[in-house]
């Protein structure tokens, strides 16, 4: 998922958003602050540092402990001041976000002079850590991003994205990969996966032990997957409608042809889910019943509440993007994948930015290899036309849930005309697709819907293979009026939700047939081995 970010991190506050803190609340906060500050000054031995940034032994010397404790106290009360501002909710969220960004950036752990671990490291390495840190910094400046993992440890197709298969279709927008069966028999209906077009598809195929693709193949599905092209400047005018019609709907037609079936099962993940639902709505308007079942992973259809991303979106920001890259006045351009990735990292700055700044630049350490973070940094660009349409008609105007408001591929779409059964998965700690917003899809789609809530965040909640027996999920067979009511009646189940999903999907797979030994068909012949060529295309840093 992605939102319309400004080039900087903090969203701007227009003059009409200026607001005041009620005097009585300000006096209350000030009194609390000075009381706690006095306690800190007179009882330094009672200080407890529970923040993991200050967990190292070096922070427990008296001076460092006081610096950290004072910072945490100041941070707490700055946030209290931000929460107390008397203004509308959107302006308050912007103030809170900007204040939090400032607080996190000013942590004493982020500076050489106030980080005792860094100072100890400089002494113990005789300055070598500083030299290493400078080398790391210069390398990241060339890449245009903070390194979060050892990128030399992974190669797409070698030790990541390795599930066997063949590219059986390629056009200017995407490739289709057909995967090698792992079972003697398969369900007759093919299974098509539509990943998001930001970042690469292999979040669904990281390594064999955590690959969604491999798991679905092992469950007897003939799996096809859309691998989106990483757009370049020549694609700046490609639209949302193109991604729906020339993308998802075309992929559905190809998979039906190769599978020799009238229906397929389809999965959309994140913005790939929004695209997929749009495509299925177009088919519904045409009374086309090609979709036997619809699966949505961490997907927004109703954009009423988009969580933290909402702080970036307003009319001014969208108009600015439309005028610079969206085609207004003939100005088409690209949204840089690296810029988008950097902004997403600042949604969780301590975990995804400052942690790596301290380790990489101040301590001179190289980050360890981690497949998920490698994927996270392997960004893709977005066509300006598509990006701006998405911002305006979803985040800003929420048009997709308004029947017959949006026209795509010559059809006025109505998500309420989607009557096929749907499996809707959300993650409880998702900061990109709030789970309660994802739950609203159960009321928008009119088929027999099933909702499952997993633990963790936007990505880690999805990539939860059964063999690791990690986390938990919530299950409730009844669709309640509200998300809170659904959760109140749900049962917590330990482990992965994947078996719950594959059991649900079995009923829509059709008959069991012998697995084919060939790829594609007479019309669509195999082109090259998976993972294909589009997934290997890299985004260059912005000029």
Steps between C-alpha positions, in 0.01 A plus 500: 500500500620852445381850567569841351805610685669837488867494410586552867386289792281735698166607350455876474248689711309771316442835683133421569615200700670722761343423835547555870514282808222586749667698786370270776636189322833675434534584871420138587767363266759748625427408863535128422826563316670698779383249761655212305815700422549578869456132586758409237750751631464395863479123443749414223563157652134406438523558124392202288564508127243274336555631146702248295711780347658534844517134597881460474719499811673821396177692554491404866781731609357788700556776243371303199202375698400858588535614137278215377245543779475875439449439128222248569331741742518787250370270225203394711395855573554625146257232387256606772520857370440380144196296608358798686486734199142614441444432131331261259600133495700507176705801614559330835630186328740713296623676814548168680683346205734798456570519874579130515737529203686783674516314831634182340760692300629682811558188708840512678567156354522662154803720580863407561546736795200369696513128413736325743494177297631687197773668705608165647506353150724779369748440782500120475549506120754785512281705268442228242124508570488865389677416174264207440201723574611761246540228236149371580357852482659578164374168360146574613515852356569343160207262543269776625385305806610369840617138473294262714659172395804357326379526141794299366366192680201461267444452130154467350465158344804360683415501872179702500194464272608144419173306463526319167286608209491660156402840362211419264389852409662842470365839397612858558342504848560159655615140471306192609691223673353148507648290779608136484252270675618321813210254524383214277152649473383862508175691528352559156455875552823702473604738776622848401700720738507878447767663719532876556665700222719678755796279596556166329274197494740276692372610839275202420803284414788595726662165584364143493413489870298826496366512143127552458538392136670171585246431775208546261666278239559233765128513584413384148430831325620587152645836591543791261647831613513852356851650501458873433756686291705759688381812312741740330440848358340357185212370716418830675157518333391148599179537699316321779254387233791344306608305810142374537414423138833438326635356824273297729217426254745401228680271745165338592431432131845348443475273805151382400630421152802305624294322766220421257241606757214748515586603856811561709576590861682831550703662776587870534754625754503861629457744206493188283180416687352842422588450133357148506171608660474778240552242224244259647253790523553568128429132428191514723370798301541285189323209671822300458528225764865412437589526870408202719644659814676821597775527763622833640812525717541828695293696248306825520178545305345756736750783556303683770768425758848447359689541826833681508512534120212745518733772631657529155184531292310820437380693194811717488736205502305305238475804272875548530562140390249529216669815370854359519467132402129423453445652156343833593620748238664212314750435779542126535770350719589215732463452874839373614489165674800593713328820618186304586705239684679765705169657600357165605806446717425827679159365599702291750814715531658341807476149355567571133718814495678611817586148612697452176649850513644427844624150415627581153634856520580560869619149594631403157323163492365335187138380519442123505320326211121485531283394206195708591705820536678425171158486334397817683790688343448360148257773403303569182400827338139592427362673189395855587158465337415182689640630829305827490173330403544266794566785743198703392240228456588289803684683780356845429147438368436134588318452170532122466233436763255741335292295254525607136733791578813358337513388136765243411541313172175648375296386802359691794616283787319400816692283748161397638442298183781263594315190621771234492618370841790698648771426757617825659817496708631791710790542746430633848802733522490618137587873482444517122163323475325536838322171568169662586503672160579169328204350688265743322550293184278233661206740461600642160530164323168317483607136474548254784796665672749369752723729708815391684722722714867411541763628738787738420522757220438559132760253373610285796137412573455363147832314479431253781566141384345214702828315563629779724187491717534871575247760607123447503187604317135573575213313339128574511271333249237773538531841334404757764377854447826655621862388521496528879193277524665247271815492715299473822342180367820361344709207618878533533689213336874444544723470195469586132173589327620348170333159560174681577524671163595197292217298654255777408635521144467124434124526457544728197774303326274262312586138420841341546677438168847366410767770523624617160864444409500790252479878532272738314319371191511530123419873520709590802836324490763502772746787455761452770544352846362673808548757641504666157663829406262770629567421866873562448458858379631749757384850592769766469539770769324826418719760333 
